[in-house]
Structures are given as C-alpha cells and as structure tokens.
Amino acid sequence: MFEEILKNLAPYGAKLVAVSKTQSPEVIMEWYDRGQRLFGENRVQELVDKQGALPPDIEWHFIGHLQRNKVKYLSPFVSLIHSVDSLKLLQEINKQAQRQSRVINCLLQFHIAEEDTKFGLNLEEARTMLSAPATGALDYVSIRGIMGMATYTDDKVQIRREFRHLRSIFNTLKAEFFPGETSFSELSMGMSGDYLIALEEGSTIVRIGSLIFGERS
Ligand SMILES: *Cc1c(COP(=O)(O)O)cnc(C)c1O
C-alpha cells in the first residue's frame, strides 16, 4: 500500500506525511528504513517522546490542535505546524522560535467540514489575522500555506466540493497577502479515505495514517 500511495502522489509532486500517531517508535522505524522521512503527530507529548527516540533527520509535522502553553516543547525541532488557528498562537510560536534562533514554518488551518467538531479559521478570520499589524511583525514564523479536513463522509461530491473550497481560499489569500511569494505554496489536504480526491483538487501535502499503518486501535 505504501508503494501504491507513493505512485499515486508522484504525478502531482505532492508530499506524503505519514501520520504515525499511536504507532510505536519501532513501527515508525520500519517506514523510516523504507525511505519515509516526513511523519505527523497530533499530541505534543507523544511527538516529543518519539522525536527523542528516533533519527534526527526525520521531519516532524504537528497536525493536531495546539495549545499555546505547549508550543515551547515543539519549538526546538518541529518542521511544520499544520494547525495554526489564531493570531495568539502564531505570536507564541514566533516567541518560542526566536528563543531557538530559528524560523518555524506554519500552515493556517481552515474549517471546511460540516461537522462543528473540527478546529479552524474561516476566510474572514484569516483576513483579519493576516492584515493585523502584529502579524507583519512576526519575523520567526513563515506562513507556508493552509490546511483543512473534509467532512468524514462517503459522499465524494461533498468531499470534492470542500477541497475545492479550500483551494479557492488558498488562491484568494495568495493573491491578497502573498502575491509573488513562492514561500506561500502548500495546500495540506487529504487523508486515507479521500487523498485521491484531494490530489485532483490541488493538494501538495497529504496526511495519511491508517492506509499506511493499518487501523488505529
Ligand atoms: C489522524 C489524522 C490524519 C490521518 O488520518 P487517517 O484517516 O488515518 O489517514 C490526518 N490528518 C489529521 C489532522 C489527523 O488527525
């Protein structure tokens, strides 16, 4: 299945984040040995523990809801935070990144699904955030693009519509706030059940867990 996923991604040039939440370091090493270097986790403590136990050339992506008081645990090493949903969180990431003398790459998370359980911004909130003078002053964060999760449903038409909506938000923000900036280029969408649709709709990063590792217990 892993090889098939890579084969499906190749024509699009999209990146694979292997979502290793709940998987042991030993299991993660099996995929590392097959060449995978990007792994995603959604809990801070679990991520910190695994980072300490696994090879330093792994790029760790944080994909879960992030509380401000936990940013400091990720700031020494995290390579991309997919889930920024407030200016306050972005400011805290900037502060902790400065302490580490590094720039931390971030994506803004959008709420595109029907369920109200999923975190994220809407377009107006993002506009307010990106046009705030305080945002312009953040030298230690780099906003690389956006992320979103489609509704958990079998309705492929709905999933495609939601991904298309996310893509249009990306295009709008790019034109309004990042014209000509190649750094704003990532669209993180697509999971095990819907990544093929996400690729067709312009995803540049898919986040896949159960299709690689098997169902989580
Ligand atoms: C768990 C998770 C995934 C992967 O889900 P699968 O259905 O196992 O592929 C992707 N993105 C986020 C934000 C997740 O929490």
The ligand as a Tripos MOL2 file, in Angstrom:
@<TRIPOS>MOLECULE
LIG
   15    15     1     0     0
SMALL
NO_CHARGES

@<TRIPOS>ATOM
      1 C1         -5.2510   11.2370   12.1750 C.3       1 LIG1
      2 C2         -5.1420   12.3590   11.2220 C.ar      1 LIG1
      3 C3         -4.8700   12.1340    9.8560 C.ar      1 LIG1
      4 C4         -4.7270   10.7500    9.2500 C.3       1 LIG1
      5 O1         -5.9340   10.0520    9.2990 O.3       1 LIG1
      6 P1         -6.1050    8.6520    8.5170 P.3       1 LIG1
      7 O2         -7.5530    8.5920    8.2240 O.co2     1 LIG1
      8 O3         -5.6390    7.6010    9.4520 O.co2     1 LIG1
      9 O4         -5.2790    8.7210    7.2840 O.co2     1 LIG1
     10 C5         -4.7300   13.2280    9.0310 C.ar      1 LIG1
     11 N1         -4.8520   14.4940    9.4980 N.ar      1 LIG1
     12 C6         -5.1160   14.7450   10.7870 C.ar      1 LIG1
     13 C7         -5.2380   16.1650   11.2290 C.3       1 LIG1
     14 C8         -5.2720   13.6940   11.6910 C.ar      1 LIG1
     15 O5         -5.5470   13.9640   12.9740 O.3       1 LIG1
@<TRIPOS>BOND
     1     1     2 1
     2     2     3 ar
     3     2    14 ar
     4     3     4 1
     5     3    10 ar
     6     4     5 1
     7     5     6 1
     8     6     7 2
     9     6     8 1
    10     6     9 1
    11    10    11 ar
    12    11    12 ar
    13    12    13 1
    14    12    14 ar
    15    14    15 1
@<TRIPOS>SUBSTRUCTURE
     1 LIG1         1 GROUP 0 **** ****
